[in-house]
Amino acid sequence: MEEGGKITTGPLNRGAHKNFWKLFWSLNVPSKICHFIWRACIDSLPTKRNLIKHVSIPNALCERCGSEVEDLAHALWGCIGLKGIWWEIDACRARVGSPSLLLSQICKDARERLNEFQAATIPLPLSATASHPTRWLPPSPLHLKANCDAAIFNDLDCPSLGSVTWNSEGLVIAALSERVTLPPPVDDLEAFSWHRSVTFAIELGFQEVIFEGDSVVVYKHLRTTSPSLASFGHITDETRNLVSQF
């Protein structure tokens, strides 16, 4: 929907869509696809309109057309540079001018397309987050340390992200806790907690920050210099770019 000329994402009544998102995350499709759709729904994709809030860039104009602000709708299908791509997809071209599906047929059509996809793909193995107990150490006097983590509270049925920033004396100077309304898979959630911890430090103007988390899987992807092919790879790649500012 549009409010004051801006596109807002997500359902009006999130509670009413709770069961839908539970079913959505249980679909047998690559989690990277689910996570991309989820981030689009909460408008957290790295569009230039979102990046300009956290990163110093000249403007929020689209790099393809250079004439409009690159928001979510423009980046996915509104840009004139994407028209040719959409037109090359037979399924999209075939639907131009055709009537929309009836509401009663949407579920059946979606299931048929899902079955077709599953028949043509091999299920991906689930990754596990390793846990290694360690002793926390404060940073040096010239640094701050930001510890990030993600947790799922069964009583609230809602995952949350957290970040705590400490000084060299072990005193808390900043803390963040945010609920995630549309829960992603565990590894994706851990990756998102690193990303949010970094953006939180940038928002507060901190310098010389050491970031620390307990997910070995995500940490290894953050340490590599090559693009990650994991389901959360786009998050770790973006996080690595943000960390380069420190």
N, C-alpha and C positions, 0 to 999 in steps of 0.2 A: 504494500500500500504506500501511498505518498502522503507526507505531512509537510506542509510548507515548502513544497518543491523538492523534498528530500525523500529518498527511498528508504524505508525501514524494513528490516527483515525480521523473521520469526513470527510465530502465531500470536494472536491477540490474547488468547487464554492458554498459557503454557500448560497449566494443569490438565486441561481437556485433551492435550496432545501427548501426554505422558506415555500412554500405552503405545501410541504410534512410534515414538522414538525408541522405546524398548524393542519393538519388533524390527525397526529399522537397523539397529545395531546388531541384531541377531541374524541378519541376512547373510547368506553364504556367498559373499562377494569380497574382493580385496578391501582391507580396511582403509587403504589409501583413498579409494573411491568414496567410501562412507565418510571419511574424515573431511574430504574436500567438500562434499555436500553440506556437512555439518558446519564447517567454517563459513561457507557461503550463506547459510541460514542465519548465522549470528554476525555476519559482516566482519569477519576477522581475517579475510584473505589479504595478502600484502599488496593491495591496490595503492596507487600513489596518494589517494585521498586519506588512506589509513596511515601510510608510511610517513607522510609529512607531519603527523602528530608526534612522531617519536624520532625521526631522523632528519637531519639537515639536508634538504634537497631544494633545488631552485623553485619548483612549483609542482602542482598536482596535475598538470596537463598530461594527457595520454601520449606515450612515446610513439605510437603508431600514426595517429592522425594529427596530433599536436593542436587540436582545436577545441577539445572538450576535456573536462575534468575526468580522470580515470577513477570512477567509483565502481561499485560492484556490478551494476547493470551494464555499464559501458564496457568494462573489462571482459565480461562474459559473452555479450552478444550485441551491444549497442554500437560499438566502434565500426566505422565504415570499413576498416581494414579487415574485419572479421566476416563481412558479408559474403565474400568469395568462398571462405572456408565452409561456412554453413551451407552455402548453395551447392558445394561439391558433395555433400552428404546426401545420398539418395533418399534416405528416410525423411530428412528435413525438407528436401525439395518436393517430395511426393505429397507432403502434408500442406504445402502452400495452397490456400484456397479451399482446402477440404474441411468439412465440418468437424468439430471437436467430438471426442468420445462422450457418450452419455455417462453420467456419474455412476450408474450401475455397471458399466462395462470397464471402468478404469481398473478395478482390482483384478479382474480376469485377464485383461491385457497386460498388466504389470507382471502377473504370475507367469504368463506365457513367455514374456521376454526374459524373466529371471531364469526359468527352466532352460531356455535356449542358451543363455550365458553359461550356466553351470555345466551344461552338457559339453561345452566347448573349452572348458578350463579345468585345470587341476587344482584342487584345494590347496591353499598355502599353509605351511606348518605354522602353528602358533608360537610366538617367541615368549621366552620367560625372562622375568627380571631377577637377576641374581642379587642376593643379599649378603653383604660382608660387614659384620660389625666392626666399627672403627672408633677411635677416641677422638673427640672433637678438639681441635687446637685453634686458639685465637690467631688472627692475622698479625702481621708485623705492624709497627706503629705507623708506617706509611701507607697501609692498605686498610680496606674494609673487607669483610667477608659476608657474602649473601648465601644463606642456605635455603634451598628450595625443595619442595616435596609435594606430592599429590596423595590424596586419601579418599576412600569411599566410605561414607558413613551409612551403615545399613539401616539404622533407625530413621534417618532422614531420607534414605534412598536417593542420595544426591552426592556426587563427588565434589571435592573442593581442591583448590590450589593454594599453596602457602609459601611465603618467603619472609625470612627474618634476616636483617642486616645487623652485624656486630662490629664494634670497634676493637682495637688491640687490647683493651682492658676487659673484653668479654661483656660489654654493656650493649643492650639492644638500642639501636638508634632509629630503626624503622621496621615496620612489620606490615605484611599484607595477607589478607585471607579473602578468597573469592570463591563463590559457588559456581559450578559448571552445570547449567541447566540441562544441556543435552550431552549426556556422558559418552565420551569416546572410549576405545579400548585402553587397557592399562598402560601399555608402552606409549601410546599416543598422548595419554593424559600426563605421564611423567615428562615427556618431551615438551608438552605445552607449559608445564610448571617451570621448566628452565627458561623458556621463551618469556613467560610473564615476569619472572624474576629479573631478567635482563632489562625488559622495557620499564619495569618499576624503578630500577636504579637510574635509568636514563631520565625518566620523568622527574626524579628527585635531584638530578644534576650531580650524582656521585661520580667520583673519579677513582681510578686505581682500585677496582673491586675484584675480589676473587670469588668466583661462583662455585658452589659445591652442592652436589645432590647425591642421592643414594642409589640411583639406577645405573648399574654398570653398562647395561645395554645402550642406553641413551648417551652415556658419557663417551663410549667408544665411537659412536657416530659423530659426536661433537668434536672429537679429537682428530678425525680424519680430514684430509685436505681435499678429497674428491667428493663429488655429489653423492649423497646417500640414496640408495635404492629401497630403503625400508619404507614401511607404510607411513612413518612419521618423518621421512627424510626431508620433505619440504619445510618442516618446522625446524629441524636441527640445522639445515642449510641457512635458513633465515636468521636463526639465533646466532650462528657463527658469524654472519655478516654484521649483526648488531654489536657483538662483543668486540669486533675490530675497532670500534669507536673508543674503547677504553685505553 
